[in-house]
Amino acid sequence: MTTLGVIGLGRIGAFHTETLCAIDGIDGLVITDERTDVAAAVAAQHGVKAVDSVAELLASGVDGVVVAAATPAHAELTLAAVERGIPTFCEKPIASTAIESARVAELIARSGVPVQVGYQRRFDAAFAAVKRAVDDGSVGTLHTVRSTTMDPAPPPMDYIRGSGGIFRDCAVHDFDVLRWVTGQEAVEVYATGTRQGDPLFADYGDVDTAAVVVTFDGGAMGLVSAARYNARGYDCRLEVHGFDDTVVAGWDSGAPVRNLDPHSDFPTGKPHHFFMDRFTEAFRTELAAFVDVTRGGPIRGATVADAVEVAWLAEAATESLHKNAPVRVEEVRNR
């Protein structure tokens, strides 16, 4: 049996706590948040133990740690757990910038402590099936991979202010999926975006709608669409086009689109409302996989090295947006 710690009990941390309570093989949870009243309330709701500090949690004998605090704290908290030799699951990203991510990755690599990074789409049944189809060669040579992420509404502006922008906060999931599915590395990106919603996006140097073209070293082209305003629901789709076949994920009955074809009633289900209901099973599978990591198993999700590559992609896309010009990933990395 395994005891896990959860650090940070905001939206995703509270969600992870609930998910972990339902996973077989976990016999204890220790949780903490800088808001001790929140920690106490979550603990009472789920019948788990709350402690007053990160230090107390790390010293409590947990077998693994889930870092779900705000992005600026990810690096410090992950390294604190790693320094104690505790296997760690860190929500994306592992640090606020690509440079810091690379530094953290180097320290983690030296430690030998396993760290899994939270990119849950890898554990979604449909996305995983697309990956298998690419790997078994049935799609043929890849030429275009499209990844879409559109939220029903923006997160709070206080979050946007510290998120690092739409590419570091939202499109990183698309960048990770593109790398993972294609098995190729990004060479160059061109990003553009617009602001038509809350004027604070402009104040924070961000956009509310963005598109990115990614050129990969194996010849595939990646197309990313990200938006903060999509009132019909949470839209997350993947389309992979090869010389021999086209495969998709996300075109299920809950796809948040209004189909105007008079000869088709697809989709017929209730639209996905948010990423947590769209990927409930993926999160559960992802965290169950991390439990295996705490017991000595391999990392089956995103590694720290994967997270660093995605961070460089996000960095290049952000620079491209501000320059209004293509940016080579290697040039950003070499700086």
C-alpha positions as CSV (number, residue, x, y, z in Angstrom):
1,M,0.0,0.0,0.0
2,T,1.1,3.6,-0.7
3,T,0.8,6.9,1.1
4,L,1.0,10.0,-1.1
5,G,1.3,13.7,-0.3
6,V,-0.5,16.5,-2.2
7,I,0.9,20.0,-2.2
8,G,-1.4,22.7,-3.3
9,L,-5.2,22.5,-3.1
10,G,-6.4,24.9,-5.7
11,R,-8.6,23.8,-8.6
12,I,-6.3,21.0,-9.8
13,G,-4.9,20.0,-6.4
14,A,-8.4,19.5,-4.9
15,F,-9.4,17.6,-8.0
16,H,-6.3,15.3,-7.7
17,T,-7.1,14.7,-4.1
18,E,-10.5,13.5,-5.0
19,T,-9.1,11.3,-7.8
20,L,-6.4,9.8,-5.6
21,C,-9.0,8.8,-3.0
22,A,-10.6,6.5,-5.6
23,I,-7.4,4.8,-6.8
24,D,-6.8,1.2,-5.5
25,G,-3.5,0.7,-3.7
26,I,-3.5,4.1,-1.9
27,D,-4.1,3.7,1.8
28,G,-3.3,7.3,2.9
29,L,-3.2,10.9,1.7
30,V,-1.4,13.8,3.4
31,I,-2.3,17.2,2.0
32,T,-1.2,20.7,2.6
33,D,-1.8,24.2,1.3
34,E,-0.6,27.6,2.4
35,R,-4.2,28.3,3.2
36,T,-4.6,26.0,6.2
37,D,-8.4,26.5,6.3
38,V,-8.6,25.2,2.7
39,A,-6.5,22.2,3.6
40,A,-8.6,21.5,6.7
41,A,-11.8,21.7,4.6
42,V,-10.5,19.4,1.8
43,A,-9.2,16.9,4.4
44,A,-12.6,16.8,6.2
45,Q,-14.4,16.3,2.9
46,H,-12.3,13.3,1.9
47,G,-11.3,11.9,5.2
48,V,-7.5,12.4,4.7
49,K,-4.8,14.1,6.8
50,A,-4.0,17.8,6.5
51,V,-0.7,19.2,7.8
52,D,0.3,22.9,8.1
53,S,3.4,23.0,6.0
54,V,5.3,21.5,3.1
55,A,8.2,20.6,5.4
56,E,5.8,18.6,7.7
57,L,4.3,16.8,4.7
58,L,7.8,15.8,3.3
59,A,8.8,14.6,6.7
60,S,5.6,12.5,7.2
61,G,6.9,9.4,5.5
62,V,5.0,9.7,2.3
63,D,6.0,7.4,-0.6
64,G,5.3,10.0,-3.3
65,V,4.4,13.6,-3.7
66,V,2.0,15.3,-6.1
67,V,2.9,18.9,-6.7
68,A,-0.2,20.9,-7.7
69,A,0.6,24.3,-6.4
70,A,0.8,27.5,-8.5
71,T,3.2,27.4,-11.4
72,P,5.9,29.7,-9.8
73,A,6.3,27.2,-7.0
74,H,6.6,24.0,-9.0
75,A,10.4,24.0,-9.3
76,E,11.1,24.7,-5.6
77,L,8.5,22.2,-4.4
78,T,9.6,19.5,-6.8
79,L,13.3,19.9,-5.9
80,A,12.4,19.9,-2.1
81,A,10.8,16.5,-2.6
82,V,13.6,15.2,-4.8
83,E,16.2,16.2,-2.3
84,R,14.5,13.9,0.2
85,G,14.5,11.1,-2.4
86,I,10.7,11.1,-2.7
87,P,9.3,10.2,-6.2
88,T,7.3,13.2,-7.4
89,F,4.5,13.9,-9.8
90,C,4.6,17.6,-10.9
91,E,1.8,19.3,-12.7
92,K,3.0,21.0,-15.9
93,P,5.2,23.0,-16.2
94,I,8.1,22.0,-14.0
95,A,9.2,25.7,-13.9
96,S,8.1,29.1,-15.0
97,T,10.6,29.4,-17.9
98,A,12.5,27.1,-20.2
99,I,15.8,28.1,-18.8
100,E,14.7,27.3,-15.3
101,S,13.1,24.1,-16.5
102,A,16.5,23.0,-17.9
103,R,18.2,23.8,-14.7
104,V,15.7,21.9,-12.6
105,A,15.9,18.9,-15.0
106,E,19.7,18.8,-14.6
107,L,19.3,18.7,-10.8
108,I,16.7,16.0,-11.0
109,A,18.8,13.9,-13.4
110,R,21.7,14.0,-11.0
111,S,19.5,12.9,-8.1
112,G,18.2,9.8,-9.8
113,V,14.8,10.3,-8.2
114,P,11.9,9.6,-10.6
115,V,9.7,12.6,-11.5
116,Q,6.7,12.4,-13.7
117,V,5.1,15.5,-15.3
118,G,1.4,16.0,-15.6
119,Y,0.4,15.8,-19.3
120,Q,-2.7,13.8,-19.0
121,R,-3.7,13.6,-22.6
122,R,-1.1,10.8,-23.1
123,F,-3.4,8.7,-20.9
124,D,-6.6,9.4,-22.7
125,A,-7.9,6.3,-24.4
126,A,-8.5,8.1,-27.8
127,F,-5.2,10.0,-27.8
128,A,-3.3,6.8,-26.9
129,A,-5.1,4.9,-29.7
130,V,-3.9,7.6,-32.1
131,K,-0.4,7.2,-30.9
132,R,-0.5,3.4,-31.4
133,A,-1.8,3.9,-35.0
134,V,1.1,6.2,-35.8
135,D,3.6,3.9,-34.2
136,D,2.4,0.7,-35.9
137,G,2.8,2.5,-39.3
138,S,-0.9,2.2,-40.4
139,V,-1.1,6.0,-40.9
140,G,1.9,6.1,-43.1
141,T,4.2,9.0,-43.4
142,L,2.9,11.9,-41.4
143,H,2.3,15.2,-43.1
144,T,0.0,17.2,-40.9
145,V,-1.0,17.0,-37.2
146,R,-3.6,19.4,-35.8
147,S,-4.2,19.9,-32.1
148,T,-6.9,22.1,-30.7
149,T,-7.5,23.4,-27.2
150,M,-10.3,25.9,-26.6
151,D,-11.6,26.7,-23.1
152,P,-15.2,27.7,-22.5
153,A,-14.0,30.8,-20.7
154,P,-10.7,32.3,-19.5
155,P,-9.4,31.4,-16.1
156,P,-9.3,34.3,-13.5
157,M,-7.2,37.2,-14.6
158,D,-5.0,36.9,-11.5
159,Y,-4.1,33.5,-12.9
160,I,-3.4,34.8,-16.4
161,R,-1.2,37.5,-14.9
162,G,1.2,34.9,-13.6
163,S,0.7,32.1,-16.1
164,G,3.4,33.1,-18.6
165,G,1.0,33.4,-21.5
166,I,-1.2,31.2,-23.6
167,F,1.7,29.2,-25.0
168,R,3.3,28.4,-21.6
169,D,0.0,27.8,-19.9
170,C,-2.5,26.3,-22.4
171,A,-0.8,25.3,-25.6
172,V,2.0,23.3,-23.8
173,H,-0.5,20.4,-23.8
174,D,-0.7,20.7,-27.6
175,F,3.0,20.9,-28.0
176,D,3.5,17.8,-25.8
177,V,1.0,15.9,-27.8
178,L,2.5,16.9,-31.1
179,R,6.0,15.7,-30.0
180,W,4.6,12.5,-28.4
181,V,2.4,11.4,-31.3
182,T,4.9,12.3,-34.1
183,G,8.0,11.1,-32.3
184,Q,9.7,14.1,-33.9
185,E,11.4,17.3,-32.5
186,A,10.3,20.8,-33.4
187,V,12.7,22.8,-35.5
188,E,10.8,26.1,-36.1
189,V,7.6,27.7,-35.0
190,Y,5.5,30.6,-36.2
191,A,2.9,32.0,-33.8
192,T,0.3,34.6,-34.1
193,G,-2.6,35.7,-31.9
194,T,-5.4,38.2,-31.3
195,R,-7.1,39.9,-28.4
196,Q,-10.9,40.4,-28.6
197,G,-11.9,39.6,-25.1
198,D,-10.8,41.0,-21.7
199,P,-8.5,44.0,-22.2
200,L,-6.3,42.7,-19.4
201,F,-4.9,40.2,-21.8
202,A,-3.1,43.1,-23.5
203,D,-2.0,44.5,-20.2
204,Y,-0.3,41.2,-19.4
205,G,1.3,40.9,-22.9
206,D,-0.9,37.9,-23.7
207,V,-3.5,37.0,-26.3
208,D,-6.9,35.2,-26.0
209,T,-6.7,33.4,-29.3
210,A,-3.6,31.9,-30.9
211,A,-2.4,29.8,-33.8
212,V,1.0,28.1,-34.2
213,V,2.6,26.4,-37.1
214,V,5.4,23.9,-36.0
215,T,7.9,22.4,-38.4
216,F,9.3,19.1,-37.2
217,D,12.6,17.5,-38.0
218,G,10.9,14.5,-39.6
219,G,9.0,16.6,-42.1
220,A,5.6,16.7,-40.3
221,M,3.8,20.0,-39.9
222,G,2.0,20.7,-36.6
223,L,-0.9,23.1,-36.4
224,V,-2.0,24.3,-33.0
225,S,-5.2,26.3,-32.3
226,A,-5.7,27.7,-28.8
227,A,-8.5,30.0,-27.5
228,R,-9.8,31.2,-24.2
229,Y,-13.4,31.8,-25.4
230,N,-15.5,28.9,-26.6
231,A,-18.9,29.1,-24.8
232,R,-20.2,25.9,-26.2
233,G,-17.7,23.9,-24.1
234,Y,-14.2,22.6,-23.7
235,D,-12.9,21.6,-27.1
236,C,-9.9,19.4,-27.3
237,R,-9.2,17.5,-30.5
238,L,-6.4,15.9,-32.3
239,E,-6.2,15.1,-36.0
240,V,-3.3,13.2,-37.5
241,H,-3.0,13.0,-41.3
242,G,-0.7,10.6,-43.0
243,F,-0.1,9.4,-46.6
244,D,-2.1,6.3,-45.9
245,D,-4.8,7.2,-43.3
246,T,-6.2,9.9,-41.1
247,V,-7.0,9.2,-37.4
248,V,-8.6,11.5,-34.8
249,A,-9.2,11.9,-31.1
250,G,-11.7,14.1,-29.5
251,W,-14.5,13.7,-32.0
252,D,-16.8,12.0,-29.4
253,S,-20.4,12.5,-28.6
254,G,-19.4,15.3,-26.2
255,A,-17.6,17.4,-28.8
256,P,-18.7,21.0,-28.2
257,V,-19.7,21.8,-31.8
258,R,-23.0,22.6,-33.4
259,N,-23.2,20.5,-36.6
260,L,-25.3,22.3,-39.2
261,D,-25.4,19.3,-41.7
262,P,-29.1,18.5,-42.1
263,H,-28.2,14.8,-42.8
264,S,-26.2,14.2,-39.6
265,D,-27.1,14.6,-35.9
266,F,-23.5,14.1,-34.6
267,P,-22.6,14.9,-31.9
268,T,-25.6,13.8,-29.8
269,G,-24.2,14.1,-26.3
270,K,-23.9,16.9,-23.7
271,P,-20.9,19.0,-24.6
272,H,-17.8,18.7,-22.5
273,H,-17.8,21.5,-20.0
274,F,-14.2,21.7,-18.9
275,F,-10.9,19.8,-19.0
276,M,-11.6,18.0,-15.7
277,D,-14.8,16.3,-17.0
278,R,-13.3,15.7,-20.4
279,F,-10.2,14.0,-19.0
280,T,-11.5,12.5,-15.7
281,E,-10.5,9.0,-16.7
282,A,-7.2,10.2,-18.1
283,F,-6.3,11.9,-14.9
284,R,-7.2,8.7,-12.9
285,T,-5.0,6.6,-15.2
286,E,-2.2,9.0,-15.1
287,L,-2.1,9.2,-11.3
288,A,-2.5,5.4,-11.0
289,A,0.6,5.2,-13.3
290,F,2.4,7.5,-10.9
291,V,1.6,5.1,-8.0
292,D,3.4,2.4,-9.9
293,V,6.4,4.8,-10.2
294,T,6.5,5.2,-6.4
295,R,6.8,1.4,-6.2
296,G,9.8,1.3,-8.6
297,G,8.0,1.1,-11.9
298,P,8.9,3.1,-15.0
299,I,7.6,6.5,-15.9
300,R,4.9,5.8,-18.5
301,G,3.9,9.5,-18.9
302,A,5.8,12.6,-19.7
303,T,9.3,12.8,-18.3
304,V,11.2,15.9,-17.1
305,A,13.1,15.8,-20.4
306,D,9.8,15.9,-22.3
307,A,8.7,18.9,-20.2
308,V,11.9,20.8,-21.0
309,E,11.5,20.3,-24.7
310,V,7.9,21.5,-24.5
311,A,9.1,24.5,-22.5
312,W,11.5,25.5,-25.3
313,L,8.7,25.2,-27.8
314,A,6.5,27.5,-25.7
315,E,9.4,29.9,-25.3
316,A,9.9,30.0,-29.1
317,A,6.2,30.4,-29.7
318,T,6.0,33.3,-27.3
319,E,9.0,35.0,-28.9
320,S,7.5,34.4,-32.4
321,L,4.3,36.0,-31.3
322,H,6.0,39.2,-30.2
323,K,8.4,39.3,-33.2
324,N,5.7,38.4,-35.7
325,A,8.2,36.1,-37.4
326,P,9.3,32.5,-37.4
327,V,11.7,31.4,-34.7
328,R,14.0,28.5,-34.7
329,V,13.8,26.5,-31.5
330,E,17.6,25.8,-31.4
331,E,18.3,29.5,-31.5
332,V,16.2,30.1,-28.4
333,R,17.8,27.1,-26.6
334,N,21.3,28.3,-27.4
335,R,20.8,31.7,-25.8
